[in-house]
């Protein structure tokens, strides 16, 4: 394992440079303050982690139906606060969650979804791979590496020629068996939403400093797809094509903006700063942060929050003054988060809605010290 990107922080923990800030208690407090985070943020995050710990399944997973995705999201929340496998308070939860994913991957040739619905499985694999990649990056537990290598390879091999990814489909393999795999039909464009999770999974694998064949090249190709769906007319990013940026149903501008911010290669003459500026302007214009409104969209806001935080300045200040107090007010006494006004998380995650909703809210609240690009 080549830890070429590693850095030893003030707690004596060796983690990738891009993640070192979250594991430095002094640095974490400093970054929280610099980013405009009040004292209530840390309290809310810890309450949320306590709720996740209390609701973890006996086998180490989270959720009831979309278990692969929920386990990946929960792990990301713990890791976002630098809770590793040896953490005194949450270490057991992190270790058992990671082991569940590894055991799932062992049984499924590296695939990390639980429900084999071809739409949900594509999301679940990307999210779970993202969680496992960060767990490996931050703990260096080599028992995670064999499954992670296979799960990352599925993403690399499933990339379409336009640079993105689409849903899974039943594919007959060389051994005669049928297996769900990414749909690579080039007659139709990739799905920006599915692509966003695969991009984050690959970026987390790259950040680990370990060697994963094809990851760097795949990340570079993925930038091509983000530009493919970008609309210079309004600064938005579309669902399957650039004209979809007009559709209020699919608010994916944060996905595209985060992708362009997160990888410096593959821009091929495009003015990345100009595009990101227009995208952030589009987000602020079209995505008002109103938790209790019928237009609330925690999924889109998860991406919007990262993109605007990375952009900083007045973009972040405007978003943060809405986001932070509303999320803190929306937290239940037990640490979970109440249903948002649109009810979108319930319609998308059904019985797993509370886990899904809570993890998205926690990841937004961890943005002050979790994300570095």
Residue frames as qw, qx, qy, qz and C-alpha x, y, z in Angstrom:
[[0.000, 0.890, 0.456, 0.000, 0.00, 0.00, 0.00],
 [0.444, 0.243, 0.006, 0.863, 1.52, 3.29, -1.10],
 [0.210, -0.817, -0.459, 0.280, 0.56, 5.97, 1.39],
 [0.454, 0.226, 0.161, 0.847, 1.92, 8.72, -0.82],
 [0.144, -0.631, -0.245, -0.722, -0.87, 11.07, 0.17],
 [0.637, -0.564, -0.507, 0.137, -0.70, 10.42, 3.90],
 [0.067, 0.639, -0.271, 0.717, -0.06, 12.92, 6.65],
 [0.495, -0.301, -0.701, 0.416, 0.50, 12.46, 10.40],
 [0.186, -0.763, -0.182, -0.592, -1.75, 14.85, 12.30],
 [0.106, -0.572, 0.493, -0.646, -1.55, 16.16, 15.85],
 [0.827, -0.294, 0.245, -0.412, -3.40, 13.13, 17.22],
 [0.300, -0.435, 0.838, 0.135, -0.76, 10.83, 15.76],
 [0.722, 0.364, 0.570, -0.150, -3.20, 9.42, 13.20],
 [0.158, -0.294, 0.623, 0.707, -1.89, 8.87, 9.68],
 [0.508, 0.598, 0.597, -0.170, -4.66, 9.64, 7.19],
 [0.488, 0.484, 0.394, 0.610, -4.76, 11.07, 3.66],
 [0.215, -0.062, -0.107, 0.969, -3.95, 14.77, 3.59],
 [0.270, -0.328, -0.399, -0.812, -7.42, 15.61, 2.31],
 [0.651, -0.519, -0.501, -0.235, -8.95, 14.02, 5.42],
 [0.529, 0.019, -0.551, 0.645, -6.41, 15.00, 8.08],
 [0.129, -0.353, 0.140, -0.916, -8.34, 18.06, 9.26],
 [0.714, -0.392, -0.257, -0.520, -11.28, 16.07, 10.55],
 [0.863, -0.218, -0.407, 0.203, -8.96, 13.95, 12.76],
 [0.389, 0.165, -0.337, 0.841, -7.24, 16.91, 14.35],
 [0.238, -0.702, -0.637, 0.211, -9.37, 18.11, 17.29],
 [0.201, -0.588, -0.055, 0.782, -7.75, 21.52, 17.41],
 [0.047, -0.105, 0.565, 0.817, -7.90, 21.88, 13.64],
 [0.084, -0.480, -0.834, -0.260, -11.48, 20.66, 13.57],
 [0.161, -0.754, -0.466, 0.433, -12.63, 23.32, 16.01],
 [0.162, -0.484, 0.213, 0.833, -10.70, 25.94, 14.07],
 [0.012, 0.083, 0.725, 0.683, -12.16, 24.90, 10.72],
 [0.091, -0.628, -0.773, 0.021, -15.64, 24.78, 12.20],
 [0.134, -0.748, -0.244, 0.602, -15.30, 28.37, 13.38],
 [0.134, -0.343, 0.445, 0.816, -13.69, 29.55, 10.15],
 [0.021, -0.235, -0.818, -0.525, -16.52, 28.03, 8.15],
 [0.378, -0.272, -0.046, -0.884, -19.17, 29.81, 10.18],
 [0.626, -0.274, -0.723, -0.105, -20.17, 26.81, 12.27],
 [0.402, -0.638, 0.220, -0.619, -21.69, 27.61, 15.65],
 [0.196, -0.349, 0.838, -0.371, -21.35, 25.63, 18.88],
 [0.762, 0.109, 0.373, -0.518, -24.59, 23.82, 18.11],
 [0.688, 0.475, -0.471, -0.280, -23.10, 22.04, 15.11],
 [0.245, 0.358, -0.875, 0.215, -20.78, 19.76, 17.07],
 [0.421, -0.025, 0.683, -0.596, -23.51, 18.98, 19.58],
 [0.770, 0.336, 0.046, -0.540, -25.93, 18.08, 16.78],
 [0.573, 0.464, -0.663, -0.130, -23.37, 15.86, 15.06],
 [0.030, 0.251, -0.897, 0.362, -22.63, 13.91, 18.25],
 [0.588, 0.130, 0.501, -0.621, -26.35, 13.47, 18.98],
 [0.760, 0.425, -0.228, -0.435, -26.83, 12.15, 15.47],
 [0.414, 0.414, -0.809, 0.061, -23.93, 9.71, 15.81],
 [0.280, -0.121, 0.796, -0.522, -25.38, 8.50, 19.10],
 [0.739, 0.266, 0.227, -0.575, -28.69, 7.81, 17.34],
 [0.685, 0.468, -0.508, -0.232, -26.95, 5.90, 14.55],
 [0.127, 0.344, -0.886, 0.284, -25.04, 3.84, 17.08],
 [0.450, 0.019, 0.665, -0.595, -28.26, 3.03, 18.95],
 [0.761, 0.392, 0.166, -0.490, -30.14, 2.00, 15.79],
 [0.232, 0.505, -0.787, -0.268, -27.44, -0.15, 14.19],
 [0.906, -0.013, -0.252, -0.339, -28.67, -3.61, 13.26],
 [0.811, -0.473, 0.345, -0.014, -27.37, -6.58, 15.21],
 [0.890, 0.196, 0.236, 0.338, -25.34, -7.75, 12.20],
 [0.469, -0.357, 0.157, 0.793, -23.56, -4.38, 11.91],
 [0.190, 0.380, 0.533, 0.732, -25.62, -2.90, 9.08],
 [0.177, 0.320, 0.331, -0.870, -28.16, -0.08, 9.05],
 [0.480, 0.189, -0.302, -0.802, -31.64, 0.01, 7.56],
 [0.671, 0.091, 0.656, -0.333, -34.25, -2.58, 6.65],
 [0.765, 0.557, 0.316, -0.067, -34.47, -2.56, 2.86],
 [0.529, 0.794, -0.183, 0.236, -31.76, -0.41, 1.26],
 [0.778, -0.598, 0.045, 0.187, -29.20, -1.83, 3.64],
 [0.745, 0.134, 0.119, 0.643, -26.08, -1.46, 1.49],
 [0.177, 0.679, 0.117, 0.703, -26.71, 2.22, 0.87],
 [0.494, -0.818, -0.069, -0.287, -27.75, 2.97, 4.46],
 [0.849, -0.395, 0.026, 0.351, -24.67, 1.23, 5.85],
 [0.593, 0.315, 0.109, 0.733, -22.43, 3.20, 3.52],
 [0.066, -0.774, -0.117, -0.619, -24.05, 6.50, 4.49],
 [0.686, -0.723, -0.061, -0.063, -23.86, 5.74, 8.22],
 [0.824, -0.151, 0.035, 0.544, -20.17, 4.86, 7.96],
 [0.377, 0.539, 0.110, 0.745, -19.49, 8.12, 6.14],
 [0.348, -0.840, -0.096, -0.406, -21.07, 10.01, 9.04],
 [0.799, -0.567, 0.037, 0.198, -18.85, 8.36, 11.64],
 [0.739, 0.081, 0.152, 0.651, -15.74, 8.72, 9.51],
 [0.171, 0.773, 0.175, 0.586, -16.63, 12.37, 8.87],
 [0.443, -0.846, 0.125, -0.270, -16.05, 12.96, 12.57],
 [0.330, 0.559, -0.731, 0.212, -12.89, 10.81, 12.53],
 [0.749, -0.294, 0.467, -0.367, -14.52, 7.98, 14.44],
 [0.439, 0.452, -0.754, -0.189, -12.36, 5.03, 13.43],
 [0.802, -0.128, -0.568, -0.136, -12.42, 1.34, 14.33],
 [0.560, -0.104, -0.597, 0.565, -10.52, 2.07, 17.55],
 [0.194, -0.505, 0.031, -0.841, -12.68, 5.00, 18.64],
 [0.012, 0.014, -0.825, 0.565, -13.58, 4.64, 22.31],
 [0.444, 0.259, 0.395, -0.761, -17.19, 5.71, 21.79],
 [0.731, 0.469, 0.037, -0.495, -18.07, 4.57, 18.27],
 [0.030, 0.527, -0.808, -0.262, -15.27, 2.20, 17.23],
 [0.394, 0.088, 0.910, -0.090, -17.37, -0.95, 17.57],
 [0.542, 0.653, 0.371, -0.377, -20.13, 0.53, 15.39],
 [0.319, 0.763, -0.414, -0.380, -17.63, 1.53, 12.70],
 [0.131, -0.373, 0.910, 0.126, -15.85, -1.82, 12.76],
 [0.465, 0.264, 0.827, -0.175, -19.08, -3.84, 12.56],
 [0.513, 0.730, 0.153, -0.426, -20.44, -1.66, 9.76],
 [0.232, 0.685, -0.608, -0.328, -17.29, -2.05, 7.67],
 [0.245, -0.184, 0.952, 0.014, -17.20, -5.80, 8.31],
 [0.585, 0.459, 0.582, -0.327, -20.81, -6.13, 7.15],
 [0.493, 0.765, -0.175, -0.376, -19.89, -4.49, 3.85],
 [0.047, 0.546, -0.818, -0.175, -16.84, -6.69, 3.44],
 [0.412, 0.058, 0.898, -0.142, -18.87, -9.84, 4.12],
 [0.594, 0.632, 0.316, -0.384, -21.52, -8.66, 1.65],
 [0.361, 0.757, -0.439, -0.323, -18.83, -8.08, -0.96],
 [0.207, -0.354, 0.911, 0.051, -17.28, -11.48, -0.30],
 [0.523, 0.292, 0.774, -0.206, -20.60, -13.16, -1.05],
 [0.521, 0.763, 0.331, -0.190, -21.32, -11.05, -4.15],
 [0.724, 0.281, 0.246, 0.579, -18.00, -10.85, -5.99],
 [0.342, -0.049, -0.030, 0.938, -17.35, -7.32, -4.81],
 [0.198, -0.542, -0.405, -0.709, -20.86, -5.93, -5.30],
 [0.140, -0.031, -0.631, 0.762, -22.07, -4.07, -2.20],
 [0.496, -0.211, -0.155, -0.828, -25.79, -3.62, -2.82],
 [0.284, -0.003, 0.870, -0.404, -28.31, -5.56, -0.74],
 [0.594, 0.526, 0.473, -0.384, -31.55, -5.11, -2.69],
 [0.451, -0.073, 0.649, 0.608, -30.94, -6.16, -6.31],
 [0.372, 0.836, 0.378, -0.144, -33.41, -3.70, -7.85],
 [0.696, 0.305, 0.188, 0.623, -31.36, -2.40, -10.78],
 [0.055, 0.851, 0.048, 0.520, -31.97, 1.28, -10.01],
 [0.570, -0.792, 0.133, -0.174, -31.37, 1.15, -6.27],
 [0.920, -0.183, 0.126, 0.323, -28.48, -1.28, -6.60],
 [0.565, 0.557, 0.017, 0.608, -26.52, 1.17, -8.77],
 [0.195, -0.832, 0.137, -0.502, -26.85, 3.85, -6.11],
 [0.820, -0.554, 0.120, -0.080, -26.19, 1.44, -3.25],
 [0.897, 0.087, 0.009, 0.434, -22.99, 0.09, -4.79],
 [0.358, 0.645, -0.089, 0.670, -21.56, 3.57, -5.28],
 [0.413, -0.767, 0.129, -0.473, -22.54, 4.76, -1.81],
 [0.910, -0.402, 0.099, 0.025, -21.31, 1.62, -0.06],
 [0.803, 0.270, -0.037, 0.530, -18.04, 1.63, -2.01],
 [0.079, 0.766, -0.124, 0.626, -17.60, 5.28, -1.03],
 [0.645, -0.683, 0.155, -0.307, -18.08, 4.39, 2.63],
 [0.956, -0.174, 0.092, 0.217, -15.75, 1.40, 2.51],
 [0.628, 0.520, -0.068, 0.576, -13.09, 3.38, 0.62],
 [0.128, -0.788, 0.223, -0.559, -13.08, 6.09, 3.28],
 [0.837, -0.511, 0.146, -0.131, -12.98, 3.46, 6.01],
 [0.910, 0.099, 0.030, 0.401, -9.94, 1.87, 4.40],
 [0.364, 0.711, -0.100, 0.593, -8.31, 5.26, 3.77],
 [0.286, -0.759, 0.233, -0.537, -8.59, 6.29, 7.39],
 [0.816, -0.465, 0.292, -0.181, -7.91, 2.98, 9.17],
 [0.294, 0.602, -0.730, -0.137, -5.53, 1.16, 6.77],
 [0.695, -0.132, 0.658, -0.257, -7.18, -2.12, 7.77],
 [0.126, 0.366, -0.771, -0.506, -5.99, -4.45, 5.03],
 [0.274, 0.243, 0.926, -0.094, -8.90, -6.86, 5.54],
 [0.405, 0.689, 0.314, -0.513, -11.02, -4.28, 3.71],
 [0.031, 0.595, -0.491, -0.636, -8.76, -4.09, 0.66],
 [0.206, 0.024, 0.909, 0.361, -9.63, -7.25, -1.35],
 [0.213, 0.662, 0.716, -0.068, -13.37, -6.49, -1.46],
 [0.054, 0.831, 0.051, -0.551, -12.76, -2.78, -1.96],
 [0.149, -0.389, 0.657, 0.628, -10.49, -3.54, -4.92],
 [0.178, 0.307, 0.888, 0.292, -13.27, -5.58, -6.55],
 [0.113, 0.784, 0.551, -0.262, -15.99, -3.04, -5.81],
 [0.020, -0.737, 0.201, 0.645, -13.90, -0.21, -7.25],
 [0.186, -0.160, 0.796, 0.554, -13.12, -2.32, -10.33],
 [0.236, 0.563, 0.791, 0.038, -16.86, -2.79, -10.96],
 [0.103, 0.876, 0.205, -0.425, -17.23, 0.99, -11.12],
 [0.122, -0.585, 0.520, 0.610, -14.20, 1.50, -13.35],
 [0.201, 0.028, 0.891, 0.407, -15.29, -1.29, -15.73],
 [0.185, 0.631, 0.750, -0.071, -18.90, -0.09, -15.77],
 [0.003, -0.620, 0.000, 0.785, -18.14, 3.42, -16.97],
 [0.620, 0.659, 0.426, 0.015, -19.87, 4.40, -20.22],
 [0.606, 0.268, 0.233, 0.711, -18.06, 6.02, -23.14],
 [0.002, 0.836, 0.178, 0.520, -19.60, 9.41, -22.27],
 [0.229, 0.425, -0.539, 0.691, -17.73, 9.24, -18.95],
 [0.497, -0.325, 0.336, -0.731, -20.69, 8.52, -16.68],
 [0.018, 0.014, 0.991, -0.130, -22.71, 5.63, -15.30],
 [0.580, -0.191, -0.295, -0.735, -26.26, 4.35, -15.56],
 [0.791, -0.300, 0.298, -0.442, -28.37, 1.73, -13.75],
 [0.284, -0.308, 0.905, 0.076, -27.47, -1.93, -13.44],
 [0.791, 0.238, -0.207, -0.524, -28.81, -4.66, -15.69],
 [0.874, -0.165, 0.458, -0.016, -28.62, -8.45, -15.84],
 [0.386, 0.721, -0.530, -0.225, -25.52, -9.37, -17.85],
 [0.999, -0.016, 0.030, 0.021, -24.44, -12.88, -18.84],
 [0.250, -0.801, 0.523, 0.148, -20.79, -13.38, -17.90],
 [0.409, 0.518, -0.725, -0.198, -18.12, -15.54, -19.51],
 [0.098, -0.154, 0.948, -0.260, -18.78, -18.30, -16.97],
 [0.255, -0.321, -0.818, -0.404, -22.40, -18.50, -18.12],
 [0.217, -0.550, -0.670, 0.449, -23.81, -16.95, -14.96],
 [0.040, 0.766, 0.323, 0.554, -25.99, -13.84, -14.96],
 [0.460, -0.386, -0.375, 0.707, -24.88, -10.95, -12.79],
 [0.059, 0.960, 0.264, -0.070, -26.10, -7.41, -12.27],
 [0.572, -0.129, 0.153, 0.795, -23.64, -5.00, -13.83],
 [0.074, 0.599, 0.053, -0.795, -23.63, -1.39, -14.99],
 [0.617, 0.643, 0.453, 0.015, -25.60, -0.72, -18.16],
 [0.365, -0.452, 0.357, 0.732, -23.17, 0.44, -20.84],
 [0.457, 0.611, 0.587, 0.270, -25.53, 1.03, -23.75],
 [0.291, -0.257, 0.091, 0.917, -24.12, 4.14, -25.41],
 [0.024, 0.512, 0.617, 0.597, -27.38, 4.89, -27.21],
 [0.358, -0.844, -0.325, -0.232, -28.56, 6.71, -24.10],
 [0.151, 0.692, -0.386, 0.591, -26.79, 9.20, -21.87],
 [0.436, -0.058, -0.755, 0.487, -25.56, 8.48, -18.37],
 [0.438, -0.780, -0.422, -0.151, -27.47, 9.38, -15.21],
 [0.161, 0.672, -0.335, 0.641, -25.88, 12.35, -13.41],
 [0.646, -0.579, 0.220, -0.446, -27.29, 11.24, -10.06],
 [0.990, -0.099, 0.032, 0.097, -25.90, 7.70, -10.30],
 [0.668, 0.516, -0.194, 0.500, -22.64, 9.09, -11.67],
 [0.166, -0.807, 0.265, -0.500, -22.20, 11.38, -8.68],
 [0.803, -0.499, 0.284, -0.160, -21.90, 8.49, -6.24],
 [0.935, 0.177, 0.050, 0.303, -19.52, 6.53, -8.45],
 [0.362, 0.741, -0.199, 0.530, -17.36, 9.63, -8.76],
 [0.419, -0.746, 0.327, -0.402, -17.24, 10.09, -4.98],
 [0.953, -0.232, 0.194, 0.016, -16.38, 6.41, -4.49],
 [0.807, 0.401, -0.033, 0.433, -13.51, 6.61, -6.97],
 [0.097, 0.806, -0.246, 0.530, -12.24, 9.85, -5.46],
 [0.676, -0.624, 0.299, -0.254, -12.23, 8.27, -1.99],
 [0.968, 0.008, 0.135, 0.211, -10.33, 5.26, -3.35],
 [0.564, 0.633, -0.112, 0.518, -7.81, 7.56, -5.02],
 [0.219, -0.826, 0.246, -0.457, -7.39, 9.58, -1.81],
 [0.902, -0.421, 0.092, -0.008, -6.37, 6.44, 0.06],
 [0.039, -0.787, 0.597, 0.151, -3.01, 6.44, -1.72],
 [0.662, -0.083, 0.742, 0.067, -3.36, 2.74, -2.56],
 [0.084, 0.277, -0.675, -0.678, -3.12, 1.46, -6.11],
 [0.593, 0.406, 0.622, -0.312, -6.50, 0.81, -7.74],
 [0.358, 0.027, 0.657, 0.663, -6.11, 0.09, -11.47],
 [0.107, 0.494, 0.624, 0.596, -7.82, 2.59, -13.75],
 [0.195, -0.748, -0.531, 0.348, -9.14, 4.91, -11.04],
 [0.178, -0.533, 0.094, 0.822, -7.23, 8.02, -12.06],
 [0.028, 0.022, 0.668, 0.743, -8.17, 7.54, -15.71],
 [0.121, -0.564, -0.804, -0.142, -11.79, 6.86, -14.83],
 [0.177, -0.715, -0.357, 0.574, -12.02, 10.03, -12.74],
 [0.105, -0.360, 0.340, 0.862, -10.61, 12.04, -15.63],
 [0.055, -0.239, -0.795, -0.555, -13.16, 10.53, -18.02],
 [0.121, -0.634, -0.734, 0.212, -15.99, 11.27, -15.59],
 [0.076, -0.519, -0.072, 0.848, -15.34, 15.01, -15.96],
 [0.042, -0.006, -0.648, -0.760, -16.35, 14.70, -19.62],
 [0.180, -0.506, -0.827, -0.166, -19.82, 13.54, -18.56],
 [0.169, -0.648, -0.441, 0.597, -20.34, 16.43, -16.17],
 [0.004, 0.384, -0.255, -0.887, -19.61, 18.91, -18.95],
 [0.034, -0.199, -0.838, -0.506, -21.89, 16.93, -21.27],
 [0.199, -0.660, -0.723, -0.051, -24.93, 17.74, -19.12],
 [0.242, -0.466, -0.233, 0.818, -23.93, 21.30, -18.24],
 [0.256, 0.790, 0.493, 0.258, -26.17, 24.08, -19.55],
 [0.380, -0.015, -0.063, 0.923, -24.28, 27.36, -20.08],
 [0.155, -0.586, -0.423, -0.674, -27.65, 29.05, -20.52],
 [0.542, -0.725, -0.105, -0.411, -28.63, 28.84, -16.86],
 [0.001, -0.623, 0.683, -0.381, -25.56, 27.30, -15.19],
 [0.799, -0.229, 0.382, -0.404, -27.38, 24.11, -14.24],
 [0.024, 0.306, -0.935, -0.180, -26.48, 20.44, -14.70],
 [0.730, 0.020, -0.240, -0.640, -29.07, 18.08, -16.17],
 [0.810, -0.209, 0.477, -0.271, -30.21, 14.59, -15.24],
 [0.822, 0.149, 0.499, 0.230, -29.51, 12.82, -18.55],
 [0.498, 0.471, 0.296, 0.665, -28.83, 15.75, -20.88],
 [0.242, -0.022, -0.189, 0.951, -28.17, 19.47, -20.52],
 [0.310, -0.377, -0.334, -0.806, -31.74, 20.51, -21.31],
 [0.607, -0.466, -0.643, 0.026, -32.84, 18.60, -18.19],
 [0.336, -0.051, -0.396, 0.853, -31.28, 21.42, -16.14],
 [0.284, -0.275, -0.137, -0.908, -34.58, 23.27, -16.62],
 [0.662, -0.360, -0.599, -0.270, -36.52, 20.51, -14.84],
 [0.320, -0.625, 0.385, -0.599, -37.12, 21.40, -11.20],
 [0.950, -0.229, -0.055, -0.205, -37.73, 17.71, -10.40],
 [0.901, 0.006, -0.084, 0.425, -34.05, 16.86, -10.85],
 [0.076, -0.973, 0.193, -0.097, -31.86, 19.37, -9.03],
 [0.940, -0.085, 0.066, 0.323, -28.43, 17.99, -9.80],
 [0.324, 0.874, -0.181, 0.315, -26.36, 21.12, -10.25],
 [0.480, -0.747, 0.438, -0.139, -24.56, 20.43, -6.98],
 [0.924, -0.032, 0.349, 0.151, -23.50, 17.02, -8.32],
 [0.691, 0.610, 0.087, 0.378, -21.88, 18.51, -11.40],
 [0.010, -0.915, 0.242, -0.322, -20.29, 21.40, -9.53],
 [0.692, -0.586, 0.419, -0.046, -18.80, 19.09, -6.89],
 [0.914, 0.174, 0.269, 0.250, -17.43, 16.82, -9.61],
 [0.505, 0.752, -0.040, 0.421, -15.66, 19.67, -11.39],
 [0.282, -0.858, 0.325, -0.282, -14.30, 20.98, -8.09],
 [0.823, -0.427, 0.368, -0.072, -13.07, 17.55, -7.07],
 [0.821, 0.027, 0.419, 0.388, -10.83, 16.61, -10.00],
 [0.025, -0.780, 0.195, 0.594, -8.42, 18.91, -11.82],
 [0.211, -0.216, 0.781, 0.547, -7.83, 16.73, -14.88],
 [0.256, 0.383, 0.861, 0.216, -9.98, 16.24, -17.98],
 [0.160, 0.730, 0.338, -0.572, -11.33, 19.77, -18.37],
 [0.539, 0.270, 0.588, 0.539, -9.87, 20.05, -21.88],
 [0.176, 0.257, 0.257, 0.915, -9.94, 23.79, -22.37],
 [0.327, -0.736, -0.528, -0.271, -13.14, 24.35, -20.42],
 [0.016, 0.516, -0.339, 0.786, -13.06, 27.27, -18.00],
 [0.483, -0.311, -0.798, 0.184, -13.70, 25.32, -14.82],
 [0.144, -0.244, -0.448, 0.848, -13.86, 28.38, -12.57],
 [0.311, 0.021, -0.213, -0.926, -16.43, 30.07, -14.79],
 [0.558, -0.205, -0.713, -0.372, -18.62, 26.97, -14.92],
 [0.428, -0.309, -0.733, 0.429, -18.45, 26.43, -11.15],
 [0.015, 0.142, 0.227, -0.963, -19.29, 30.10, -10.56],
 [0.461, -0.062, -0.373, -0.803, -22.36, 29.87, -12.77],
 [0.564, -0.226, -0.790, -0.076, -23.37, 26.59, -11.16],
 [0.287, -0.269, -0.631, 0.668, -23.16, 28.05, -7.64],
 [0.218, 0.087, 0.003, -0.972, -25.19, 31.06, -8.76],
 [0.542, -0.131, -0.619, -0.553, -27.78, 28.65, -10.17],
 [0.458, -0.253, -0.808, 0.272, -27.93, 26.73, -6.88],
 [0.089, -0.248, -0.447, 0.855, -28.54, 29.87, -4.83],
 [0.346, 0.073, -0.222, -0.909, -31.21, 30.99, -7.27],
 [0.651, -0.056, -0.559, -0.511, -33.10, 27.70, -7.59],
 [0.674, -0.196, -0.696, 0.153, -32.52, 25.84, -4.30],
 [0.290, -0.641, 0.225, -0.674, -33.78, 27.83, -1.35],
 [0.352, 0.027, -0.871, 0.342, -32.96, 26.01, 1.90],
 [0.537, -0.277, 0.153, -0.782, -36.36, 25.70, 3.55],
 [0.024, -0.141, 0.977, -0.157, -36.53, 22.48, 5.56],
 [0.341, 0.330, 0.746, -0.467, -40.28, 22.55, 6.10],
 [0.433, 0.470, -0.171, -0.750, -41.25, 23.60, 2.59],
 [0.873, 0.291, 0.340, -0.192, -42.85, 21.37, -0.03],
 [0.632, 0.727, -0.265, 0.046, -39.83, 22.03, -2.25],
 [0.435, -0.701, 0.564, -0.032, -37.29, 20.74, 0.30],
 [0.901, 0.361, -0.239, -0.006, -34.78, 18.31, -1.17],
 [0.614, -0.689, 0.377, 0.080, -32.20, 16.91, 1.24],
 [0.860, 0.119, 0.353, 0.347, -30.58, 14.82, -1.47],
 [0.461, 0.747, 0.099, 0.469, -29.84, 17.84, -3.66],
 [0.261, -0.926, 0.156, -0.223, -28.85, 19.91, -0.63],
 [0.856, -0.369, 0.247, 0.264, -26.27, 17.29, 0.35],
 [0.692, 0.287, 0.266, 0.607, -24.41, 18.10, -2.89],
 [0.108, 0.880, 0.146, 0.439, -25.26, 21.81, -2.92],
 [0.554, -0.828, 0.084, 0.028, -23.81, 22.21, 0.57],
 [0.788, -0.239, 0.289, 0.488, -20.48, 20.71, -0.43],
 [0.522, 0.523, 0.309, 0.599, -20.22, 22.67, -3.67],
 [0.073, -0.916, -0.105, -0.381, -21.01, 25.99, -1.99],
 [0.675, -0.702, 0.137, 0.183, -18.71, 25.29, 0.95],
 [0.753, 0.001, 0.306, 0.583, -15.87, 24.55, -1.46],
 [0.309, 0.713, 0.263, 0.572, -16.67, 27.76, -3.34],
 [0.447, -0.340, -0.382, 0.734, -16.65, 29.77, -0.13],
 [0.072, 0.092, 0.091, 0.989, -17.06, 33.54, 0.20],
 [0.435, 0.063, 0.166, -0.883, -20.51, 35.07, -0.13],
 [0.633, 0.012, -0.643, -0.430, -21.81, 31.90, -1.83],
 [0.498, -0.134, -0.812, 0.273, -21.21, 29.85, 1.30],
 [0.007, 0.046, 0.471, -0.881, -22.21, 32.62, 3.69],
 [0.532, -0.015, -0.153, -0.833, -25.66, 32.94, 2.11],
 [0.716, -0.062, -0.653, -0.239, -26.23, 29.19, 2.17],
 [0.428, -0.005, -0.750, 0.505, -24.82, 28.63, 5.63],
 [0.175, -0.054, 0.369, -0.911, -27.01, 31.26, 7.28],
 [0.728, -0.041, -0.186, -0.658, -30.06, 29.33, 6.07],
 [0.746, 0.101, -0.654, -0.067, -28.81, 25.76, 6.33],
 [0.319, 0.190, -0.752, 0.545, -27.18, 25.61, 9.74],
 [0.314, -0.082, 0.501, -0.802, -29.97, 26.91, 12.02],
 [0.765, 0.064, -0.163, -0.620, -32.67, 25.03, 10.14],
 [0.698, 0.146, -0.701, 0.022, -30.87, 21.69, 10.37],
 [0.145, 0.137, -0.737, 0.645, -30.21, 22.15, 14.08],
 [0.500, -0.008, 0.283, -0.819, -33.89, 23.00, 14.69],
 [0.781, 0.137, -0.377, -0.479, -34.98, 19.98, 12.65],
 [0.379, 0.224, -0.872, 0.215, -33.15, 17.51, 14.89],
 [0.730, -0.488, -0.362, -0.313, -35.29, 15.40, 17.19],
 [0.494, -0.735, 0.383, -0.262, -34.35, 15.01, 20.88],
 [0.928, -0.173, 0.322, 0.073, -33.11, 11.46, 20.16],
 [0.357, -0.512, 0.539, 0.565, -30.61, 12.72, 17.54],
 [0.423, 0.363, 0.726, 0.403, -32.53, 11.74, 14.41],
 [0.050, 0.159, -0.144, -0.975, -34.10, 14.33, 12.11],
 [0.487, 0.452, 0.545, -0.511, -37.77, 15.02, 11.55],
 [0.535, 0.441, 0.634, 0.343, -39.40, 14.52, 8.17],
 [0.129, -0.202, 0.196, 0.951, -38.84, 17.42, 5.79],
 [0.430, 0.405, 0.229, -0.774, -41.75, 19.32, 4.27],
 [0.524, 0.374, -0.515, -0.566, -41.67, 17.57, 0.90],
 [0.858, -0.134, 0.426, -0.254, -41.52, 14.05, 2.36],
 [0.630, 0.605, -0.451, -0.183, -39.07, 13.12, -0.39],
 [0.014, 0.463, -0.868, 0.182, -36.84, 10.98, 1.82],
 [0.597, 0.038, 0.684, -0.418, -39.84, 8.88, 2.83],
 [0.783, 0.506, 0.057, -0.356, -40.98, 8.39, -0.76],
 [0.521, 0.646, -0.556, -0.039, -37.49, 7.37, -1.86],
 [0.186, 0.380, -0.854, 0.302, -36.30, 5.30, 1.08],
 [0.700, -0.363, -0.492, -0.370, -39.63, 4.05, 2.55],
 [0.788, -0.576, -0.214, 0.014, -38.92, 2.26, 5.84],
 [0.724, -0.103, -0.097, 0.675, -35.31, 3.47, 5.78],
 [0.145, 0.844, 0.195, 0.479, -36.33, 7.12, 5.54],
 [0.470, -0.882, 0.036, -0.012, -35.20, 8.10, 9.03],
 [0.758, -0.315, 0.295, 0.490, -31.72, 6.65, 8.56],
 [0.527, 0.477, 0.362, 0.603, -31.47, 8.17, 5.08],
 [0.049, -0.917, -0.183, -0.350, -32.68, 11.58, 6.26],
 [0.596, -0.783, 0.099, 0.147, -30.47, 11.63, 9.36],
 [0.749, -0.139, 0.307, 0.571, -27.31, 10.68, 7.48],
 [0.390, 0.637, 0.296, 0.596, -27.86, 13.34, 4.81],
 [0.247, -0.937, -0.080, -0.234, -28.37, 15.98, 7.50],
 [0.719, -0.602, 0.184, 0.295, -25.30, 14.87, 9.45],
 [0.702, 0.155, 0.313, 0.621, -23.12, 14.90, 6.35],
 [0.166, 0.820, 0.194, 0.512, -24.22, 18.46, 5.67],
 [0.459, -0.882, 0.049, -0.099, -23.41, 19.47, 9.25],
 [0.798, -0.365, 0.265, 0.399, -19.98, 17.83, 8.98],
 [0.621, 0.696, 0.139, 0.332, -19.10, 19.83, 5.87],
 [0.138, -0.966, 0.201, -0.085, -17.09, 22.32, 7.96],
 [0.320, -0.671, 0.667, 0.048, -14.36, 19.77, 8.69],
 [0.825, 0.064, 0.561, -0.014, -15.16, 16.75, 6.56],
 [0.732, 0.588, 0.289, 0.189, -14.65, 17.85, 2.98],
 [0.201, -0.754, 0.345, 0.521, -11.40, 19.07, 1.48],
 [0.806, 0.500, 0.277, 0.151, -10.69, 19.15, -2.25]]
